[in-house]
Amino acid sequence: MKELLKNIWILVCVFLFFMGISAESMHYLQATRGIMPTAFETFLLTSNETHFILFPLMYILLLISMGGGIGEIQDKLTPYKLLKNAILISIAYVVLFIFANTFYALLTTDIKYVFSNTWSYSSELSSIGLSPLLICIISILLILMRNIFCVYTVSLINTLTRKRHWGFWILFLITYIDFSFYRMLHIRYPLGILPIEHTRITYTEALLPSTYEYSRFPYFISFIYWILLIGIVLIIFILISNRRRKHS
């Protein structure tokens, strides 16, 4: 985290990138819905859209991770310290995301409606039956846990290979799997195994569109999913550390 604070220009770039994404989301809602969306609705459109998650948001995570020194070989750090670094970098990512979205909304939306906790239009999100604020909180937690897993896995690959920046290829691999797994295998309905399914708030389609019979699984399953993945990476880290300590 200290490395990230030293590279203040990266934080500025990340903030500006998030501002651009927020602007794109708000203009999209204005053009397609004819409404002035709230800060919550703008955030949710970005954080719930598959292509935003897999591409611009992933590249931003790549940038902020490099600024935090994740690309370096970190053999001297314990698995728990590396996990702490992943958590802090992921928190910085989410805070910048929220701040940029809120800042842009304050600049462009009537102050009376910026933080309105009611839906401005009917959509798949509004049909969930929860308030925009509550859905935002759930979305923030899911994105945070996804980022912790991704950044921590980057550290794991760097530790295994002892090659600088090799771990960042895992971000592209996760993106590729998320984007093309069901298409490559011609799977008609989602199996609940892909990271993107546990990042989005709404149902994630496979080859066939959403139907009444197939809806998103409960959110607590997604939290368990991310906890298990992070836990698996932690266990692998501990085993590697213990083995190297015995041979040193």
Rosetta blueprint (number, residue, H / E / L):
1 M L
2 K H
3 E H
4 L H
5 L H
6 K H
7 N L
8 I H
9 W H
10 I H
11 L H
12 V H
13 C H
14 V H
15 F H
16 L H
17 F H
18 F H
19 M H
20 G H
21 I H
22 S H
23 A H
24 E H
25 S H
26 M H
27 H H
28 Y H
29 L H
30 Q H
31 A H
32 T H
33 R H
34 G L
35 I L
36 M L
37 P L
38 T L
39 A H
40 F H
41 E H
42 T H
43 F H
44 L H
45 L H
46 T H
47 S H
48 N H
49 E L
50 T H
51 H H
52 F H
53 I H
54 L H
55 F L
56 P H
57 L H
58 M H
59 Y H
60 I H
61 L H
62 L H
63 L H
64 I H
65 S H
66 M H
67 G H
68 G L
69 G L
70 I L
71 G L
72 E L
73 I L
74 Q L
75 D L
76 K L
77 L L
78 T L
79 P H
80 Y H
81 K H
82 L H
83 L H
84 K H
85 N H
86 A H
87 I H
88 L H
89 I H
90 S H
91 I H
92 A H
93 Y H
94 V H
95 V H
96 L H
97 F H
98 I H
99 F H
100 A H
101 N H
102 T H
103 F H
104 Y H
105 A H
106 L H
107 L H
108 T H
109 T L
110 D L
111 I L
112 K L
113 Y L
114 V L
115 F L
116 S L
117 N L
118 T L
119 W L
120 S L
121 Y L
122 S L
123 S L
124 E L
125 L L
126 S H
127 S H
128 I H
129 G L
130 L L
131 S L
132 P H
133 L H
134 L H
135 I H
136 C H
137 I H
138 I H
139 S H
140 I H
141 L H
142 L H
143 I H
144 L H
145 M H
146 R H
147 N H
148 I H
149 F H
150 C H
151 V H
152 Y H
153 T H
154 V H
155 S H
156 L H
157 I H
158 N H
159 T H
160 L H
161 T H
162 R L
163 K L
164 R L
165 H L
166 W H
167 G H
168 F H
169 W H
170 I H
171 L H
172 F H
173 L H
174 I H
175 T H
176 Y H
177 I H
178 D H
179 F H
180 S H
181 F H
182 Y H
183 R H
184 M H
185 L H
186 H L
187 I L
188 R L
189 Y L
190 P L
191 L L
192 G L
193 I L
194 L L
195 P H
196 I H
197 E H
198 H H
199 T L
200 R L
201 I L
202 T L
203 Y L
204 T L
205 E L
206 A L
207 L L
208 L L
209 P L
210 S L
211 T L
212 Y L
213 E L
214 Y L
215 S L
216 R L
217 F L
218 P L
219 Y H
220 F H
221 I H
222 S H
223 F H
224 I H
225 Y H
226 W H
227 I H
228 L H
229 L H
230 I H
231 G H
232 I H
233 V H
234 L H
235 I H
236 I H
237 F H
238 I H
239 L H
240 I H
241 S H
242 N H
243 R H
244 R H
245 R H
246 K H
247 H L
248 S L
